[in-house]
Amino acid sequence: MKTLKPTFLLILSTLFFFSSCRTEDEISIDPPPGQNLVSGSTVSDLLNRVSLKDGSKDNIIDKASCLTVQLPVKLIVNGITITVNDEDGYEEIEDLLDDVNTPSGTIATIVYPITIINKDFSTKIVNSDAELSGLAANCKSDNELDDDIECIDFVYPISASVFNQRNEIISTIIINNDNEMYEFIDDLDDFTAVSINFPIKVILADLTEVTINNLQELQQEIELADDTCDEDDDNNYNDDDCENCTTTDLTSLFADCTVWKLGDLERNDRELDPQYANYSFSFNANGTLTATENGIIKAGTWTASGTGNAINFALAITDLPDFNGTWKLSEIEREFGEVEIEFYIGDDELSFYSTCGSGNTSGDALSDTLIAEISAWAVSSFVAEGVNETSAFTGYQLKFSSNGAISAQKDNSSTNGTWSSQKNATELIIDFDTENILDELDEDWKVVSISSTQIRLQDIDNGMVKSTLTLTKL
């Protein structure tokens, strides 16, 4: 006999209580026709797959897409001990592994014991690399790496109506996250009839929100979304840094910044960039390029093709064979005062950087909108974990400067911080050096939409929207 979870035992007890209090004159309430959610049905299986715990985000630590290392966790990279407290820490590990001073082949060494979370949200304490590798191998052997559907997420909370065997009593279950959704689907066969209370909303991989009105629409939307995005289930930690890049980004940067220096060049485990430290590179719109050292010019050509994480960058420079080949675009990274473009061929690495401008505001829609006409912006909506805190920002005017500075002015006082547009204008990073209400805005915000007068942002953690922020131009 199946053991019921405490949550559902409570629900069943509640149902029994209300059943005993019903009168003969009360009318039975039946599930809407065709909307009974049945265990083992196609739509319930799809709901299960969407709610599974995605373990691919921390593959840089555990190398297993069916496992997630519970944070915080300590690691040692190139002799440096770091504590990963949130998902931003994964990028910190990647930066250390990509650092030119980190020997090739260096890995992130885990400080044990750790707790891992399985795709069904169960947990286990792990004490060694061998134990972790065994768990990773087991889930790979199950051929279930791609069971989870990551290209669509539910907008919580979602409510469902539960009926008893006589369709006489209805109770409401509130589902707040993927873990609760997984348990809810897992326990469907404990009930005679269950109906989701529509409409509900889902978020697609491109952050589009879709309203769903019935089970048929829900099944169709999940099936359409499956495999429409890169779920990043492999262990190539650099292959997802440019998912929104285009060849236009490259040509625009080359047009805006006419002088580039070599950042890194590694071929066959040999660091070659020191011998090219005095070279300057210019990439022309017609596909030609020049590499100049002490007035001596070497000519070459370049081409770019493809989209996203599959952009090829072909280089051919006369007398500089170390550069030649068809490279993959890895990342376009804009920092304050600098922009860097990174490429790779297998384990070989190449990067160019330029200080022609801030790099922060060059040629992307988010930056151009924020600083247009020295704009001032108001927080017209801020909702954190379901609590509307908009009123706390009344009177603040946010001003974004082209040098990466941000100021929040209210009455006669001003609070300063920094901002940057990242990942091809799909991410806005805000950081105020303060402990007042403004530090609520310190997040890596995902851009939902941009117009000339309004920018909508979301803070998404583990597939769930934690906070929403809307900036409106004054």
C-alpha positions as CSV (number, residue, x, y, z in Angstrom):
1,M,0.0,0.0,0.0
2,K,1.3,3.4,-0.9
3,T,2.3,5.7,2.0
4,L,0.8,9.2,1.6
5,K,2.8,12.3,2.2
6,P,1.9,14.4,5.2
7,T,0.5,17.2,3.0
8,F,-2.0,14.9,1.4
9,L,-2.9,13.2,4.6
10,L,-3.9,16.6,5.9
11,I,-6.0,17.2,2.8
12,L,-7.7,13.9,3.1
13,S,-8.5,14.6,6.8
14,T,-9.9,18.0,5.8
15,L,-12.1,16.3,3.1
16,F,-13.4,13.8,5.6
17,F,-14.3,16.6,8.1
18,F,-16.2,18.6,5.5
19,S,-17.9,15.4,4.2
20,S,-19.3,14.7,7.7
21,C,-20.7,18.2,7.9
22,R,-22.5,18.2,4.5
23,T,-26.3,18.2,4.5
24,E,-28.5,16.2,2.0
25,D,-29.6,19.5,0.4
26,E,-26.1,20.4,-0.7
27,I,-25.3,20.0,-4.4
28,S,-22.4,17.9,-5.6
29,I,-19.8,19.8,-7.6
30,D,-18.3,17.7,-10.5
31,P,-15.0,18.4,-12.2
32,P,-15.4,20.4,-15.4
33,P,-16.0,18.0,-18.4
34,G,-12.7,16.8,-19.8
35,Q,-10.6,18.6,-17.2
36,N,-10.0,15.7,-14.8
37,L,-6.3,15.4,-14.3
38,V,-5.5,11.7,-14.3
39,S,-2.4,9.9,-13.1
40,G,-0.4,8.4,-15.9
41,S,-2.1,10.5,-18.6
42,T,0.0,12.3,-21.2
43,V,-0.6,15.7,-19.7
44,S,0.2,14.6,-16.1
45,D,3.4,13.0,-17.4
46,L,4.3,16.3,-19.1
47,L,3.6,18.2,-15.9
48,N,5.9,15.8,-14.1
49,R,8.7,16.4,-16.6
50,V,8.4,20.2,-16.3
51,S,8.5,20.1,-12.5
52,L,11.6,17.8,-12.3
53,K,14.6,19.4,-10.6
54,D,17.0,20.6,-13.3
55,G,20.5,19.7,-12.4
56,S,22.3,21.1,-15.4
57,K,23.0,24.6,-14.0
58,D,25.8,23.4,-11.7
59,N,27.4,20.9,-14.0
60,I,30.7,22.8,-13.6
61,I,30.7,21.3,-10.1
62,D,29.1,17.9,-10.3
63,K,29.2,17.0,-14.0
64,A,25.7,15.5,-13.8
65,S,22.5,17.0,-15.2
66,C,20.3,14.9,-12.9
67,L,22.0,16.1,-9.7
68,T,22.2,19.4,-8.0
69,V,24.7,20.3,-5.3
70,Q,22.9,22.0,-2.4
71,L,24.3,25.5,-1.7
72,P,26.3,26.8,0.0
73,V,29.3,24.6,-1.0
74,K,33.0,25.2,-0.8
75,L,35.4,24.5,-3.7
76,I,39.1,24.9,-4.4
77,V,40.1,26.3,-7.9
78,N,43.8,26.8,-8.7
79,G,44.6,27.0,-4.9
80,I,41.8,29.5,-4.2
81,T,39.0,28.5,-1.9
82,I,35.6,29.9,-2.7
83,T,32.2,29.5,-1.2
84,V,29.3,29.3,-3.7
85,N,26.2,30.8,-2.1
86,D,24.0,31.2,-5.1
87,E,23.9,30.6,-8.9
88,D,26.2,33.7,-9.5
89,G,28.9,31.6,-8.0
90,Y,28.9,29.2,-10.9
91,E,30.1,32.0,-13.1
92,E,32.8,32.8,-10.5
93,I,34.1,29.3,-10.9
94,E,34.1,29.5,-14.6
95,D,36.0,32.8,-14.5
96,L,38.7,31.2,-12.3
97,L,39.0,28.2,-14.6
98,D,39.2,30.5,-17.7
99,D,41.8,32.7,-16.0
100,V,45.1,32.9,-18.0
101,N,47.0,32.1,-14.7
102,T,45.0,28.8,-14.2
103,P,46.8,25.8,-15.6
104,S,45.0,23.9,-18.4
105,G,43.1,21.0,-17.1
106,T,42.4,22.5,-13.6
107,I,39.1,21.5,-12.1
108,A,37.0,22.8,-9.3
109,T,37.8,20.5,-6.3
110,I,34.8,20.0,-4.0
111,V,35.3,20.3,-0.2
112,Y,33.2,17.4,1.3
113,P,30.8,16.5,2.7
114,I,28.1,17.9,0.5
115,T,24.3,17.4,0.0
116,I,23.0,16.6,-3.4
117,I,19.4,17.0,-4.6
118,N,18.1,14.4,-7.0
119,K,15.7,15.3,-9.8
120,D,12.8,14.1,-7.7
121,F,13.9,16.5,-5.0
122,S,15.1,13.8,-2.6
123,T,18.5,14.5,-1.0
124,K,21.6,12.5,-0.1
125,I,24.8,13.4,1.7
126,V,27.9,12.6,-0.4
127,N,31.4,12.3,1.1
128,S,33.8,11.8,-1.8
129,D,34.5,12.3,-5.5
130,A,34.0,8.5,-6.0
131,E,30.6,8.6,-4.4
132,L,29.5,11.6,-6.5
133,S,30.8,10.0,-9.7
134,G,28.9,6.8,-8.9
135,L,25.6,8.7,-8.5
136,A,26.3,10.6,-11.7
137,A,27.0,7.4,-13.6
138,N,23.8,5.8,-12.2
139,C,21.6,8.5,-13.5
140,K,23.3,8.5,-16.9
141,S,22.8,4.7,-17.1
142,D,19.1,5.3,-16.6
143,N,18.9,7.1,-19.9
144,E,17.0,9.8,-18.2
145,L,19.2,12.8,-18.7
146,D,16.7,14.5,-20.9
147,D,13.5,13.6,-19.0
148,D,13.1,17.1,-17.6
149,I,11.6,19.8,-19.8
150,E,13.5,23.0,-19.2
151,C,12.2,25.2,-22.0
152,I,8.9,26.1,-20.2
153,D,8.2,27.0,-16.5
154,F,5.1,27.4,-14.5
155,V,4.1,30.7,-12.9
156,Y,3.3,29.9,-9.3
157,P,1.2,29.7,-7.3
158,I,-1.2,27.3,-9.0
159,S,-4.4,26.0,-7.4
160,A,-6.1,22.7,-7.9
161,S,-9.5,21.4,-6.8
162,V,-9.7,17.9,-5.3
163,F,-12.9,15.8,-5.3
164,N,-13.8,12.8,-3.2
165,Q,-15.1,9.5,-4.6
166,R,-18.7,10.8,-4.6
167,N,-17.9,14.2,-6.1
168,E,-19.5,15.7,-3.1
169,I,-16.7,17.7,-1.5
170,I,-14.1,20.0,-3.0
171,S,-10.9,21.2,-1.4
172,T,-8.2,23.5,-2.8
173,I,-4.5,22.7,-3.0
174,I,-2.1,25.6,-3.5
175,I,1.1,24.6,-5.4
176,N,3.9,27.1,-4.8
177,N,6.9,25.6,-6.6
178,D,8.3,22.7,-8.7
179,N,8.8,20.5,-5.7
180,E,5.2,20.8,-4.7
181,M,4.1,20.3,-8.3
182,Y,6.1,17.1,-8.5
183,E,4.6,15.7,-5.3
184,F,1.1,16.8,-6.4
185,I,1.5,14.8,-9.7
186,D,3.1,11.9,-7.9
187,D,0.0,11.6,-5.6
188,L,-2.7,12.0,-8.3
189,D,-3.8,8.4,-8.0
190,D,-4.8,9.0,-4.3
191,F,-7.8,11.0,-5.5
192,T,-10.8,10.2,-7.6
193,A,-10.9,13.5,-9.4
194,V,-8.5,16.5,-9.6
195,S,-8.9,19.7,-11.7
196,I,-6.4,22.5,-12.1
197,N,-8.1,25.9,-11.6
198,F,-7.5,27.7,-14.9
199,P,-6.4,30.1,-16.2
200,I,-2.7,29.6,-15.3
201,K,0.4,31.1,-16.8
202,V,3.7,29.6,-18.1
203,I,7.0,31.2,-19.1
204,L,8.7,30.1,-22.3
205,A,12.5,30.0,-22.8
206,D,12.4,33.5,-24.4
207,L,10.7,34.8,-21.2
208,T,7.3,35.2,-23.0
209,E,4.4,34.6,-20.7
210,V,1.5,32.5,-22.0
211,T,-1.9,32.2,-20.5
212,I,-3.4,28.6,-20.4
213,N,-7.1,28.1,-20.1
214,N,-7.5,24.3,-20.0
215,L,-5.7,20.9,-20.0
216,Q,-5.7,20.6,-23.8
217,E,-3.9,24.0,-24.1
218,L,-1.5,23.1,-21.4
219,Q,-0.5,19.8,-23.0
220,Q,-0.1,21.5,-26.4
221,E,2.0,24.3,-25.0
222,I,4.4,22.0,-23.2
223,E,4.7,19.7,-26.2
224,L,5.5,22.7,-28.4
225,A,8.1,24.1,-26.0
226,D,9.9,20.8,-25.5
227,D,13.4,20.9,-27.1
228,T,13.0,24.5,-28.3
229,C,15.9,25.7,-26.2
230,D,19.5,24.5,-25.4
231,E,19.1,22.7,-22.1
232,D,22.8,22.8,-21.6
233,D,23.0,19.3,-20.3
234,D,26.7,18.8,-21.3
235,N,29.8,19.8,-19.4
236,N,31.1,22.4,-21.7
237,Y,30.8,25.4,-19.4
238,N,31.7,28.0,-22.1
239,D,29.2,26.9,-24.7
240,D,26.2,28.8,-23.3
241,D,27.8,32.2,-22.9
242,C,26.6,33.5,-26.2
243,E,23.2,32.0,-26.8
244,N,21.8,35.4,-27.8
245,C,24.8,36.5,-29.9
246,T,24.6,37.4,-33.6
247,T,27.1,38.1,-36.3
248,T,25.7,41.7,-36.3
249,D,27.1,42.0,-32.8
250,L,30.5,41.3,-34.1
251,T,30.3,43.6,-37.1
252,S,28.9,46.4,-34.9
253,L,31.7,46.1,-32.4
254,F,34.4,46.0,-35.1
255,A,32.8,49.1,-36.6
256,D,32.6,51.0,-33.2
257,C,36.0,49.9,-32.0
258,T,38.7,50.1,-34.6
259,V,41.7,49.0,-32.5
260,W,41.9,45.7,-30.7
261,K,44.6,44.0,-28.6
262,L,45.2,40.3,-28.1
263,G,43.9,39.1,-24.8
264,D,44.7,35.4,-24.9
265,L,46.0,32.9,-27.5
266,E,46.5,29.3,-26.6
267,R,47.1,26.5,-29.1
268,N,47.9,22.9,-28.3
269,D,48.4,23.8,-24.6
270,R,51.0,26.5,-25.5
271,E,50.5,30.1,-24.3
272,L,51.3,32.2,-27.3
273,D,49.9,35.6,-26.4
274,P,53.1,37.1,-24.9
275,Q,54.8,37.0,-28.3
276,Y,51.9,39.0,-29.8
277,A,51.5,41.5,-27.0
278,N,52.6,44.5,-29.2
279,Y,50.2,43.7,-32.0
280,S,47.1,45.8,-32.8
281,F,44.3,44.4,-34.8
282,S,41.7,46.1,-37.0
283,F,38.7,44.2,-38.5
284,N,37.1,45.9,-41.5
285,A,33.5,45.7,-42.6
286,N,34.6,44.3,-46.0
287,G,36.0,41.2,-44.3
288,T,39.7,42.3,-44.4
289,L,41.9,42.8,-41.4
290,T,45.3,44.1,-40.4
291,A,47.7,43.0,-37.7
292,T,50.2,45.8,-37.0
293,E,53.4,45.6,-34.9
294,N,55.9,48.5,-34.8
295,G,54.5,49.9,-38.1
296,I,54.8,46.6,-39.9
297,I,51.4,45.5,-41.3
298,K,50.3,41.9,-41.9
299,A,47.0,41.5,-43.9
300,G,44.3,38.9,-43.5
301,T,40.6,38.2,-43.8
302,W,37.8,37.3,-41.4
303,T,34.2,36.0,-41.8
304,A,31.4,35.3,-39.3
305,S,28.4,33.0,-39.8
306,G,25.8,31.3,-37.8
307,T,23.8,32.4,-34.7
308,G,23.8,32.1,-30.9
309,N,26.2,29.5,-29.6
310,A,27.0,28.3,-33.1
311,I,28.7,31.3,-34.6
312,N,31.8,30.5,-36.6
313,F,34.6,33.1,-36.9
314,A,37.1,32.2,-39.6
315,L,40.5,33.9,-39.5
316,A,43.3,33.8,-42.0
317,I,46.3,36.1,-41.4
318,T,49.3,36.0,-43.7
319,D,52.5,35.2,-41.8
320,L,50.6,34.6,-38.5
321,P,49.4,31.0,-38.7
322,D,48.9,30.7,-35.0
323,F,45.7,32.7,-35.4
324,N,44.3,30.9,-38.4
325,G,41.4,28.5,-38.3
326,T,37.6,28.5,-37.8
327,W,36.9,29.5,-34.3
328,K,33.7,29.3,-32.3
329,L,32.4,32.5,-30.7
330,S,32.3,31.8,-27.0
331,E,31.3,35.1,-25.4
332,I,31.0,38.9,-25.9
333,E,31.8,40.4,-22.5
334,R,31.2,44.0,-21.7
335,E,32.8,45.5,-18.6
336,F,33.2,49.1,-17.5
337,G,35.7,50.6,-19.9
338,E,36.4,47.5,-21.9
339,V,34.8,45.0,-24.2
340,E,36.2,41.5,-24.8
341,I,35.4,38.9,-27.5
342,E,36.3,35.3,-26.7
343,F,36.6,32.3,-29.2
344,Y,37.6,28.7,-29.0
345,I,38.6,25.6,-31.1
346,G,38.3,22.6,-28.9
347,D,40.7,23.4,-26.0
348,D,42.4,26.2,-27.9
349,E,41.5,29.8,-26.9
350,L,41.6,33.2,-28.5
351,S,40.3,36.6,-27.3
352,F,40.6,40.2,-28.3
353,Y,39.8,43.3,-26.2
354,S,39.3,46.9,-26.9
355,T,39.0,50.0,-24.6
356,C,37.4,52.2,-27.3
357,G,34.5,53.0,-25.1
358,S,32.8,51.9,-22.0
359,G,31.8,48.6,-23.5
360,N,28.8,48.8,-21.2
361,T,26.6,50.9,-23.5
362,S,27.9,50.1,-27.0
363,G,25.2,49.2,-29.4
364,D,22.6,47.3,-27.4
365,A,18.9,48.2,-27.0
366,L,18.9,48.0,-23.2
367,S,21.8,50.4,-22.6
368,D,20.7,52.8,-25.3
369,T,17.2,53.0,-23.8
370,L,18.4,53.5,-20.2
371,I,20.8,56.4,-21.0
372,A,18.8,58.0,-23.9
373,E,18.6,61.7,-23.4
374,I,20.0,61.3,-19.8
375,S,16.7,59.7,-18.8
376,A,15.3,59.4,-15.3
377,W,13.4,56.3,-14.4
378,A,10.9,55.4,-11.7
379,V,10.2,52.1,-10.1
380,S,6.6,51.7,-11.2
381,S,6.3,48.2,-9.9
382,F,8.4,46.0,-7.5
383,V,7.0,42.7,-6.3
384,A,9.3,40.4,-4.2
385,E,8.2,36.9,-3.5
386,G,4.6,37.8,-3.9
387,V,4.7,41.0,-1.8
388,N,4.1,44.3,-3.5
389,E,6.8,46.7,-2.3
390,T,6.4,49.4,-4.9
391,S,5.4,52.1,-2.5
392,A,8.8,51.9,-0.8
393,F,10.4,53.3,-3.9
394,T,8.1,56.3,-4.3
395,G,10.0,59.5,-5.0
396,Y,13.2,57.8,-6.3
397,Q,14.5,58.8,-9.7
398,L,17.1,56.4,-11.2
399,K,19.6,57.8,-13.6
400,F,21.9,55.4,-15.7
401,S,25.1,56.9,-17.0
402,S,27.2,55.7,-19.9
403,N,30.2,55.1,-17.7
404,G,28.3,52.4,-15.8
405,A,27.3,54.5,-12.9
406,I,23.8,54.6,-11.5
407,S,22.3,57.2,-9.1
408,A,19.1,57.1,-7.1
409,Q,17.9,60.5,-6.2
410,K,15.1,61.3,-3.7
411,D,14.4,64.7,-2.3
412,N,17.9,66.2,-1.7
413,S,19.9,63.0,-1.3
414,S,21.5,60.7,-3.8
415,T,22.7,57.1,-3.6
416,N,25.2,55.8,-6.1
417,G,25.9,52.4,-7.5
418,T,26.9,50.6,-10.7
419,W,25.0,48.9,-13.6
420,S,25.8,46.9,-16.7
421,S,24.1,45.3,-19.6
422,Q,25.1,41.7,-20.1
423,K,24.5,38.6,-22.3
424,N,23.6,40.6,-25.3
425,A,21.2,42.9,-23.5
426,T,19.1,40.1,-21.9
427,E,20.4,40.8,-18.4
428,L,20.6,44.0,-16.4
429,I,23.0,43.9,-13.4
430,I,22.3,46.5,-10.7
431,D,24.5,47.0,-7.6
432,F,23.9,49.8,-5.0
433,D,26.5,50.2,-2.2
434,T,23.9,50.7,0.5
435,E,21.8,48.9,3.1
436,N,18.5,50.8,2.5
437,I,15.6,49.8,0.3
438,L,17.7,50.3,-2.8
439,D,19.7,47.1,-2.1
440,E,16.5,45.2,-3.0
441,L,17.3,46.1,-6.6
442,D,20.7,44.5,-6.4
443,E,20.2,41.5,-8.7
444,D,21.1,40.0,-12.1
445,W,17.7,40.9,-13.7
446,K,16.5,39.0,-16.7
447,V,15.0,41.4,-19.3
448,V,11.4,40.5,-20.2
449,S,10.6,43.5,-22.5
450,I,12.1,46.9,-23.6
451,S,10.2,49.9,-25.0
452,S,11.2,53.5,-25.1
453,T,9.3,54.2,-22.0
454,Q,9.2,51.0,-20.0
455,I,11.5,48.1,-19.1
456,R,10.2,44.9,-17.5
457,L,12.6,42.7,-15.5
458,Q,12.4,39.4,-13.6
459,D,14.7,37.7,-11.0
460,I,14.5,34.0,-11.8
461,D,15.9,31.4,-9.5
462,N,15.7,27.6,-10.2
463,G,13.0,28.3,-12.9
464,M,10.8,30.3,-10.5
465,V,10.2,34.1,-10.7
466,K,11.3,35.4,-7.3
467,S,10.8,39.1,-8.0
468,T,9.6,41.4,-10.8
469,L,10.7,45.0,-11.5
470,T,9.2,47.5,-13.9
471,L,11.1,50.7,-14.7
472,T,9.1,53.5,-16.3
473,K,10.6,56.6,-17.9
474,L,9.8,59.9,-16.2
